[in-house]
Every structure is written in C-alpha cells, then in structure tokens.
Amino acid sequence: MQVLNEVILFNTDGEIDIVDLTRDFRSFVAKSSVKNGVLTANTIGSTGALTTIEYESGVLDDFRQILQKLVPKGAGYKHDYIDSNAHSHLRASLIGPSISISIQDGKLQLGTWQQPVFVCLDVKPRSRRVAVTIVGE
C-alpha cells in the first residue's frame, strides 16, 4: 500500500472562478504508479470548494447563477460585519471542501463529461492550495 501526497498551487480571479483540476489529478495519478486506489483532495481555506461538473461554458454559467440565487451577496449575513464575504463562506460550505475519486487500472474513474473542479468563492483574487492524497497499490 502506498500513500502519496502533493499540494497543487494556483491563482484564482475570485467570485465564482472555476478551475479545472483534471489535468493536475491525472498527472499525479500517472506519476504515482498506483493502479488501484483512491485520490482524495481537499481545499486549504474556507472560501473554496471542490466538486465535479461538466467543464462547459453554459453549465459553468448556470452553476454560477444558481449559487448567486441560493446564497445572494449582501443579504444581511452577520459575518459581513467582519469582512463582507459571508456569502463566500456559506457557498463553500454548501458545496464542500473535499472530493474523492476512485483509481482503477491506473486511471481516474470519471464520466466522459465529468471534471473535478476547484470553485473560488471569495470576493477577490487569491493564491490557492489543494492538498491531494493517493492511497493504493
């Protein structure tokens, strides 16, 4: 059994910037030599989230729109008295901070139109970190 760790570093533009992590995850699996196991990733920070989505402009725009409707900016949240990004924290908590993807025969088990993505929910550009762990053999 192997356990491998890596941290992916990247910058985001803020306010529902969506970053495709497929290439990063596949690269880590390839260099790991793990044939069967699991890749687990988590965002380091409370205004980012991880999920999967079809990385297509229409779906991405729809996703942004639904987040804005579900948790609107400036709706009188108590945390806004501290730093005006309560909606960022709330959106992140709804999506979640982590993702797990099975590895079989050395490949991530993803659907044809399913890409793992990082969603930046903060109000400004940020340097981001995603911790990735592969466990398997």
URKAFEN-V853960 format. One record per pair of residues at least 4 apart in sequence whose C-alpha atoms are under 6 Angstrom apart, sorted by the first residue. I is the first residue (numbers start at 1). J is the second residue. If there is no record, write none. Layout:
I/J  I/J
This chain:
1/136  1/137  2/135  2/136  2/137  3/134  3/135  4/133  4/134  5/132  5/133  6/131  6/132  7/130  7/131  7/132  8/129  8/130  9/128  9/129  10/127  10/128  11/126  11/127  11/128  12/125  12/126  13/17  13/125  14/120  14/122  14/123  14/124  14/125  15/121  15/122  15/123  16/120  16/121  17/119  17/120  18/118  18/119  19/117  19/118  20/117  21/116  21/117  22/115  22/116  34/106  34/136  34/137  35/104  35/105  35/106  35/137  36/103  36/104  36/105  36/136  36/137  37/103  37/135  37/136  38/101  38/102  38/103  38/134  38/135  39/100  39/101  39/133  39/134  40/99  40/100  40/132  40/133  41/98  41/99  41/131  41/132  42/97  42/98  42/130  42/131  43/97  43/130  44/129  44/130  47/88  47/89  47/92  47/121  47/122  48/92  48/119  48/120  48/121  49/92  49/96  49/97  49/118  49/119  50/97  50/98  50/117  50/118  51/116  51/117  52/114  52/115  52/116  52/117  53/114  53/115  54/113  54/114  54/115  66/70  67/71  68/72  73/87  79/86  80/84  80/85  80/86  87/91  88/121  88/122  92/96  102/108  102/109  103/107  103/108  103/109  110/114
